Amino acid sequence: MVLGKVFEYLLSSPSLLITLFLLYVFVYCLSLMFSGPKPGPNPFSAQWVKPPKDLVTDHAARNKVLKQRFRPNKVPENLDAVIIGSGIGGLTTAVLLARAGKKVLVLEQHDQAGGCCHTFVDKGFAFDTGIHYVGKMMEGNETRILIDQVTEGQVVWVPMDETYDTVVLGHPTKGKRFPMVAGKDKYIQTLEELFPSEKEAIHKFMQIMQDNKGAFIGVLAAKFMPKPLVRILAKTGIYGIMFPKYWKYHKKSIKQTLDDLTDNKDFKAVMSYLFGDAGPLPSQLSTLMYACLLNHYLPGAFYPLGGSSEIVYQIIPIIERHGGRVLVDAPVSQIIINENGRAVGVRVHKSSGDCDIYAKKVISDAGIHNTFKYLLPKEIAQKSVLYHLLENVGISISNMTVFVGLNGSNEELGLTAGNTWSYFDADVERACENYVALTLEEAAEAEVPLMFISFPSAKDPSWETQYPGKSSALLITLCPYDWFTTWEKQNCKHRGEDYVDLKERIGKQMWLQCQQLFPKLEGKLEYMDVGTPLSNKHYLGAPKGEMYGLNNSLSRFTPEVSMELRPQTNIPGLYITGQDVVSCGFSGALFAGAITAESILHRNVKTDLANLTKEVRAKMKTE
């Protein structure tokens, strides 16, 4: 009774409650400083970054780094950590731990390291599989500084065209084009020219995007506070006082935000076009997350010279110099749990016999779904809140990708270093919902309502010297995994004529629509391969072919969910990293790798990075 009255009094006095909260945080931080493990060394230093060397284009030389096949005798002794998966999250964690003196082994189930950063070469064409453009790679930006630390500055980031995205509304033969231009002022000016009657809505929308700069701290803070405290702050609404912009927009969809501003359907479609970079349709994607996407690309988009595998190619030698390895063809079938309930290693499944590998820490970059549904013993996994969180949040939608090789150079075909988002209908939600509701057979006869088109060859200045007279295109659309469950038990490349016929009919329709948008491509097709959700499952280890791991819908970024998606799990010795920890995409996984390293090193790596950023920017001013 007394406690109830005290609680009611505190709720009626938010200033007192906030004061008590700050006092609690101060005491909590002191307890960590004086009673926790000794912090590891700073993994960051300006001295790590060197001028980039010449690009290595010899495939045999690159394969010696990227395709080191697993053998038990290649496993280093006395491992500090074993990492499942070689995506950018896992590789970032590996580099930062290695710099702190830890011996790390990274295991990749595919025959090439890199996860969504890997590329493949087939019949004279090279294709990226997951990195199509990256924002915030300007000199002095914290994201650029972090990736430079991870790659020692050896990856050159090439600016894309000023018009980094173009939205097309309507049928490809007659659709209206809306250029998205880099730079806030130019972006607004272009929008005002495209929508002269919507100037007020444009400025209100851009103010909301500006308000959300830094609002994502509300997501990140929940990952570092004690969980009971997050629950209390969220339940009482004090979390909203602490992070007002986050609180206002984390559960408000971008569709609702735009509906509040205007009735113009074309305007709303254009202003929400980036939903495909996160997955959920506009009614299920928070304004907070959308603002993150827009603010990420608004200063301009970039592409890695030599393609996305260059990132991986530069990272692996750093791990090796510190006694670690990155080995492929190493499918982990189980995380080993000892009698005390601690994760102590992994089991690699090989036809020649399973191989158990032990380490002080186990870090999964395989995604929460894989980790808690397949890799952990069920009785252990079910005790974790993350196992049940999967049911509430779910996983993101899958996609189909058409890899196209073209006869003709970028210049001859008029290809530009920008992307195109093609939408058949301004009512994007209805069009997409109707499409994914079709059966596979119906979809094979239908026009595709949404398509992302990219020309990687035009973004990479090194392409022409490696593949003269050729160019490449990627076409991507949404696709439910259920369309292809008939063949999910069959091996890759052995799924039968029906599977090939159906996927190729959709691929050809996508290619037809691409040609309608870019008439110069007609008659230039030399190579085509169509990837389905089953392709994602096989090559990327995505169990349902998902593009972005966990679903990035409205429920994903609440304080209660965010606090659970932290690197350290409730299973001793087991950590997670990758895009499920922070957010989807390259940069989200990159920063997840850093905070996972922070959790293991017991060091405030965020502050280390902030200090380095200040140092780099100060030096830039004197040069």
N, C-alpha and C positions, 0 to 999 in steps of 0.2 A: 504493500500500500504506500509506504513512504517512498520507495524507489519509483513508483508510478508518478507520485506528485513531483519528485525531483526531475523526472524525465519530462513531464509536462511543462515545468518551469523553464527547463533548458530550451525546449522547443519554442517557448514564447519569448526567449531572449537570444536571438541568433548571434548577436555580438559576443555574448558571454560564451556561447558554444564554440564560436570560431576561435576565441582566445584560448579556450581549453584545448581545442584541436591543435593549435599552433604549439602550445606547450607540450602536448603529447608528442608531436612530430619532433620537437627539439630533444626531448628525453629519449625518444626512439633512436634518433640519429646518434646521440651520445652513446647509447648502449651498443650500437653497431660499431662505432669507432673504437670502443675500449674493450668490448667483449667478443667481437666477431673474429673470424680468421684474419690473418695478416694479409693486407692487400697485395696483389701481384704487381709486377712492374708495369709502367706505362707502355702500351704497345704502339703508341704513336710517336713519330718524330719527323721533323722536316727533312732530316738527313736520308730518310728512306727513299725519297722521291728523286729520281735522276732523269736527265733528258732522255726522251724515247729513242731507242735504237731502231735501225731499219727493220721494216716488216719482213718476217719470214713467211714466204709463200710456198715453199717446197712442202708438198703434202706428206712425204715420207718423214721429213724432219719434224713436222708438227705432230704426226701420229705417234712418234716416239715419246712425246710428252702427253698427248691427250688420250692415248689408247694403250696404257700400260695394264696388261691383263693380270688378273689376280692369280697369285700362286702362294701357298702357305709360307714358302721360304722368303717371300718378299715382305712379309709382315714384320715391322720393327718390333724389337723387344721392349718390355717395360713401358707400355703405352700409357700416356696420361689420359687420352681421350680417343674414342672411336666415333666417327661421324657417319651416319647412314644417309647417303645421298650427296651429290656433288653440285647442287644448285648454288646460286650466289650466296644464299644464306649460310649454307654449310661451309662453303669455301672461305667466306669472310670470317666466320668463327674460327676456322682452322688457322688462317694466317695470323689473326690476333693472338690466339693461344700460342702459336709457334713463336711469335715475337716475344712472348712472355716466358719462353723457355720450356714450353710444354711439347711433348712428342705426340703427334697426332696422326691418325690413320683415317683417310676418307675412303668410303666404299661406295661404288656406283654400280647399279644393276645393269645399266646399258653398256654397250661396247665402246662408249666414248664419254669422257667426263664433261660436265657442264650443266646437266639438267636442261632447263629452258634456254640456256646460253649456248647449247651445242649447235653445230651446223653439220650438214651432210652434203656430200658431193656425189652426183650421179649423172652419168652420161654427159660430162662436160659442163655441168651447171652446179653452183653452190647455193644452198638455201639455209637461211636462219629458221629456227623453229619457234622462237618465243620472244625475241627482242626486236621490236619494230621501230621504236623511237623512245628516247629517254630525255626527260627534262632536267633542268637545274644542273647542267654540266658546264656552266660558265666558270672561268677561273675565279677562285675565291669563294665559290659557293660551298657550303658545308658538305653537300652530297658529293660534289666533285672532289673535295679534299679527302673524303672518306674512301672513295673508289681509287684515288691516286695512292693513298696509303696501302690499300690492299693489293694494288698492281705495281707499286713502286713507280707510278707515273708513266708506265710503259704503254698504256692504251691511249691513243689519240682520239679525242672526241670531236667529230666533224659536225659543224652546224648544218642543219637541213635548210631547205628554202624558207624564206620569210613566211610564206604561206605554207605552214607545216601540215595543216589539215584543210580539206575542202569538203563541205557537206553538199550532197546532191539530193534534192527532194523531188520525187516524181519518177516516172518511167525513165530509164537510162537514155532513151532516144530523145527525150524532150524535157528532162528534169532541169530545174533551176539550180545554179551553183552558188554556194555561199562560202567565200574564202575566210579561213580563220588565220588572222595575221598576227605574228609575234609582236610583243610589246603592248603594254596596256593602252597607251594613247592611240596607237594605230588600230588596235583591236576594236576599241570603242568607236573610233571614226568610221571604220569599215562597217560596223553594225548599224550605225546611224544612216549610212548611205544605203544599206540594204533594207532597213526598216525605218524610214523617215517618220512614220507615225508612231513609233514606239520608243522615242527618245527618253521619255520619262521612265518607262519600264526598263530600258537598257541601263540607265544610271542607277536605278534602285537595285537591279540585279547585280551590277558590278559592285555596289556598296555592300551587298550581302556577301559576295565572294571575298571582298576585302575584310569584312568583319570576321570571316572564318579563317583568315590567316593566323596561324598560331592556335586556333581553337582545338586542333587535334591533340594538344597537350592534355585535354580532358581524358582522352583515351590512354595516353601514355602514363599519366599519373597513376591511374588505377593499377598499373602493372608493378608499381614500386611501393605502394602503400600496403600496410597490413590488410588482409582481406576483410576481417571483421570491421575495421574502420571504414573501408569503402562501402560496406553494406549499410552501416549507420548513416554515413554522409548522404548516400543515395536515397535511403528511405526517408530521411528527414528533409531532404531538399537542399541541404547545405552544400552538397556537391554542386548544385546549380548556382549557388552564391559564389563559390570558389571559381567556377569555370562557366560563366554566364553564356558566352557565345556557343560553347560546346553544348551546353544544356538546351539551348534554344533550338539548335539545328540538328542534333544527332538522331532525333526521332521524326523529324519533319522531312518528308520526301522532296526531292527536287521537283517532282511534278506538282506537289501542293504549293511549293514556293512560287513556281511559275504561274499556276492557276490564280494565285493571289494577285499577280501583277498584270495579267492580260488575258484576253480571250483569243488572241491571234495564234492559230494552230501552227502556222509555218514558223513563227517566231519561237514558240515553245519547243518545237521539234529541233530547231537549230541550236537553241540555248541548252538543250539537254542531250546533245548528240554524243557526248563522251561517255554515256552510260556503258557502252560496249567495252570500255577499258577497265570496267570493274565487274560487269556481269549482270546485275539485276536491272530490270526495266525501271524507267524513271519513277514509277509509283512505289517501288521498293528500295530505291537507292536514296540514302540520306543526303540532304543538302550539304551537310558537313563533308561527306565523302566526295560529293561532286565538286565542291570547292577545292578540295585537295587536288583533284585531277586537273581542274582548269588552272589553278595557280601553279601547278607543277609545269605545265607546258606553256603558259602564257609568255614567259620571257623568251621562249624559243625552244626548239627540239633539236636533239643531237643523235648521232649514230656512230658506233665505234668503227674506226678505220680497220679494214680487214674482216669485218663481220663480228658477230657476238662471240665466236669461239676464241677470238683474240684475248678476251678478258680471262678466260680459263687458262689459255696457253701461257699467260704471264703470271698467273697466280701459282700454278703447280710448282715451278722451280723454287719459289720462296718457301713453301711448305717443306720441300725436300731438303733445302739447305739447313733447315732446323731439325733434321732427323726424321721427318714424317714422310708419308707416301699418299698418293691418290691412285687407287687401283680400280679398274673397271671389270666388267663381267663378274661382279661380286654381289649377287642378289642375297640380301639379308632375309632370312626366313623367320628369325626369332630373336627377340631381345632376351638375354639370359638373366634370370632373376635368382639370386641365391636364397638360402633357407631363411635369411633375415628380411627378405622382401626387397633387397637392394638390386638395382641394375648393375651388373658387373661385366657385361660383354655382349657379344652378338654371335649368332650362328650363320655362317655363309653356306648356302646350299649349292653344291656342285654335283654333277653326275658322277664324279670320281669319289664322292664322299663328302659329308658335311665337315666344316672346319669351324671350331669354336675359337673366338678371339676375345681376350680379356683386356679390360682397361679400367682405369679409375673412374672415368666418366663415360656415359653413353649419351650421345647427342643425336637426335633424330631430325633430319632435314627432309624426311619422307612425307611430311604432312600428318596432321593429327588423325585423320581418317585411317591411313595406313598403320600408323603407330599403335593406335588403341583398338582398332578392329582386327588387325592381322598379325602384328609383330609381338604383342604382349600376350602372355597367357590370359585367357578370358577371365579367370577368377581374380587376377591382379588388375586387369584393365577396368573391370566393372566397379571396382572400389574407387576409381578416379572420377572426379566431377567432369573431366574432359570427355570421358566415354559417353556420358549422358548429355553433355553439351552438344555433341554432334547431332543428336536427335532434334534439338531445339533450333539450332542454327542451320544445319544442313550443309551441303556442298554446292559449289557454283555450277552453273550450266556448262555444258560441253560445246564443242564446235567442230565444224568441218573446215579443213584447210586444203586449198588447191595450190600446188606448187607448179609454177609455169616457167618453162625455159623458152626464150624467144630468139628468133633469128634476126639479128639487127642490133646495132649499138643503141645506147641510151639516146644519143644525139639523133640518130636516124629515125628512131621511133617516137621522139618527142617526150621521153620520160623525164619526170621531174622528181626532185628529192622531197616529196611531200606525200601525204596519204589522202585517200578519198574514202569518205563514209557515204555510201549510197543507200537511201531510204526510199522505197516505193511510195510510201504514204506518209503524210504529215502526222497521221494518227499512228505513230510508231508502235505503241503498246498493242493496239488492236491487231495490226498487221503481223507483229511477231507472235502474239498469242495464237492467232489463227493458224499461222504456219507450223508452230511446234505441236499444235493439236492434230495435225495431219498424220496419217499413217506414213510409213516410209515409202510405200508404193505411190501414194498420193503426192508426196513431196517430190518424188522423182519426175513428176509431170508438171510441177508447179514452178512459177517464177519465185525467186528468192527475194524476200522483202527487205532484207538488211545485208549489206556486204561491206567489209573493210578491204580496201585495195591498197597494196603497197608495192613499190618497185625498189627492192633492196639494192639492185645494181646501180641505181641512180643516186643512192645515198652514200655509196662507198667509192671514194676516188681511186682506190686501188683495183677496182673491179676490171676496168678496161685493160690493164696490163696483164691481168691473170686470165681473163676470158674475152679476148678481143673479138669484136663483131657479134657478141652475144649480150643478152640482158635477161633479167628475171622479174617475175611478179609473184605476189602472194595474194590469194583471195580467201577471205575468212567469213564464215557466217555462223550463227547460232544453230545448235542441233541437240536434241535430247538424246541421251545415252540409250534410252529404251528402243529407239529405232533399230539398234544393232545388237540387241541382246541375243538374237537367234544364233549369232556367230561368236559370242564372247568366250566360249570354251575351246574354240578352234585356234590353231596356231597362226601367227602372222604369216602372210604370204600363202596360206593354205586354207582360205575360207570359202573357196568355191566360186563358181561362175555367177551365181545369183548376187552374192555380196559385191563382187567386182562390178557387175552390171548396174546395180542400183546406185552405188556410190559414184560411179563414173557418169551416170545420167545427171545426177545433181551437179557434179563437177563441170560437166559440159554446159549446163544451163548457167552456172556462175560465170564461166568463161564467155558465153554468148553475151551476157549482160555487161561484162567487162569490155568487150569489143564495142558494144553500143556506146559506152561512155568514152572509149578511146579508139576511134575508127582506124587509126594508123596501125593498130595491132592485128587487124584482119589479115589472115593468110600468113602470119609470122610465127605461128605455134610450132615449136620443135619438140617440146617435152611437156608432159603433164603427169602429175601423180596426185591422187586424191587421198587425203588423210581423214579418218573418221575418229569418233571417240575411242574406238578400239585401238587406233594407232597411238593416241595419247596414252592409253593404258599400257601399251607394250613398250613404247620408247621413253615415256616420261614417268611411268609408274603411277599415273593418276587412276585410281581404282574405278571411277565412273567417267573417265575421260574429261574430268573437270579442268577448266582453264585456270582458275584462280584459287584452288584449294577451298577453304571454307567459303560459304556464301557471304557476300558482302552486303547483305540486305540490312534493313533497319534494326534487326535484333542483334547484329554482330557487334556494334560499337557502343552498347550500353555499358555503364560502369560495372554492372554485375557480370557481364560476359567478358569485358576487357580485362578485369582483374584476374580471371582464370587463364587467359591466354598470355601467360608470362613464361619465360624460359624454363624456370625451375618447376618441375611437376611435383605432385605429392608422392611420387615413387622415388625414394632416395637413389641418387646416382644417375637419374634420367632427366635429360633436358631436351627442349625442343627449340627449333629455330626455323627460319624460312617465313614465307608470306602469311602463314597462319598466326604468327606471333604479333605482328604490327599491322600490316595491311598488304593488299595484293600488289603484284608488279615487281619490277626490278629493284626500285628504290626501297620499297617496303621490306623486301627480303634482305636487301643490303644492310639496312639499319637493324633488322632483327638479328642478323649475324653479329652485329656489334654489341647489342644488349645481352645476347646469350653469352658472349665472351665476358661481358661485365659481370654477369651472375656467377660465372665459374671463377673468375679472377678476384672476386670480392673487391672490385675497384670501380670507382665512378668513371667509367670510360666515356660517358657523355660529357663530363667536365673536361676530360683530357682532350676530346675532339673539339670542344668549344674553345679551349685555350690555344690549340693548334690553329684553329680557324682565325682567331685574332692575330696570331703570329704571322700567318700567311698573308692576311689582308694588310697588316702593317708593312710588311716587306714589299707588297705590290705598290703601295703608295710611294715608296722611295725609289722605285725602279723607273 
